[in-house]
């Protein structure tokens, strides 16, 4: 809880109005009962001084904590002097009590509460025709309950403030975690794109140049290597701009897959068969890109790792989903075994991440010596 009152708050205004009303009522009551003789001029002078000091405190409330405490001490001192002269001014203790509770910390607050309560008890005893315990117990009880309630409210407010601060810190930590997650996701995306485009293209170029060194048809292999380099340069530029694969801009997904199968066969010597099952359905461009990337990655694995002689690519359109199967008769592997750490284990994990981000599933079936089958299934989401 803050230590000062909000100048624009209704409680702030009500407290000050109440103080001036009680002060004026006490002064007028005394004048009505005693006239202007005796100590009345002194009482009116003290009342006027109290009004001036109190108003100055209200006007300059925004000063430092030390200044406000000195102001409160002056107000309490003038009020105590008034109560000594006229006990009826003890009613002004109510708003003063409120100011002390709001302005002072626990230790000086206890001192102020004791002083105010003792002064009120003194005033009540002077006004009473005879001593009664109730004149002592009532002010004590009121002061004790008010102090306890206010301190409980202050503690609750401070606890709530601490909770809010903790929530703010937690939100900051969550923002940092989300930022790190975003960075990690972007790194994964870049890794997949590079693996599926530039890395595969460079691998094809390497294989074609090696074939050129071994074979006699050097010009043909070099020409093919140049075509692959040109295609991958275009893919890299499109990747930087965040566009779809170039093959899907000039043709449909089945046509792009057939072209990929023919190109893989020509570059690797592996017989690659492609077929379409079912009537083609309208699919999202993003899903077509995912399936094409999966096919590129799977055929790259066939070409580089499987030692296969035959591979098959099947695109199947079902009622509400589209499935891409890539299978080969190569050496196979154990999908449950950890990656050997050669840097070539990213392909399948990248494919799985692509498919799952699009709401689909990726299944891999393989055994050593029995070939490999990769199946990617995506729900049909309509045209985008």
Phi, psi and omega in degrees: 000144178288160184268350180236165184276149175283118185303329183267001184282150180294326179294322177300311182293318181297322179297315180291318178299317179299320180297312182293323178296314179295321180295314180294321180295317180295318181294315181294324178296318181293317180296320180295327183274329187239355181071198183260010181269175176066232184269008181302314178303320177298317180297317179294324177295316177297321179297316179297318179297321179296320178298315182298312180297317182296316180297318178300320178295322178293318183293318184254038183295336183282006178289183184292164178301320180298318180296319180295324178292320176296321177299315180297319179298319179294318179297315181295320180297315179295322180294318178300321178297319178296318181295325177297326179279312183226104184302337181297341178289356179296340178296335179292353180296334184299303178294327178294322177301318179298315181298318179300318180296323182280331190262331188257151173278172190307311185294305177295334178296318180299318179298315181296318180297317178299316180297312180297316181296316179298321180294318179295318179298318178301315179296318180295320180292326178290326181280331184289140179294332177211163182288129174226138182299328182300329179292342177263317186289322183298308177300322178296316181295315180298314180297318181295313181295317180297317180295316180298315180297316183293318179295324176295317178296321179296315179298318179296319179295318179294322177295319177295321178296318177297322179295318179297317178299319178295320178296320178297316178296318179297321178296320177297318178295321178295319177301320180293319178297316179297322178296316178296321178296320178297319178296316180297317180297318180295322177296319178298317180298315179298319180298318179296314182298317180295319180296318186279347183239283189294313183298318180293321178296317178296323177297319179295318178299318180299316181295320180293320179291324176295320177295324178296324179290326183277325187263175180269341183273066186296316184298320181295316180292321178293321178299316179296320178299321178295321178296317179296318179298318179295317179298318182286331173295318177296319178298318181298317179295319179292324178298318178298323180277356178074029182266170178287165177305143184299326183298331183276352177279330184257355182201171181281172179298312178302320180293321179294322178292321178295318178298318179297318179297315180296318181293320179296319179297317181293324183279327189253340185085357177279135175285118183245117180257136180235140175211155177245130180246129179089172180276125180306135180255155175291121181237160179289147178299324180295321179291321176300319179296319179297313181295321178295318179296321178297316179298318178300314180294317181294317179290330175296320177294320178299314185292321188267328192241336194274337187056036182277157174255333181225140175223151180230140177237122181235127176251115185245128176257116177256192185296315185225020178204162178234137184235137175245123178244131174234120184227156179212166180254032186277202187289336180071180180197174177263109182298335182277346182284146178294155179297139182291355177084021180276355183091000182258008184272003184281337188304307183293317179296323177294319177298314181299317180298317178302309186295315182294325177294338177265009177086014182250193180227153177231127179242138179234125177237126180196151172218148178304125179085359184239016177080184184220145174228129178242127182233120177248129182236130179234142173289148178282116184253009180090181184273139175232000000 
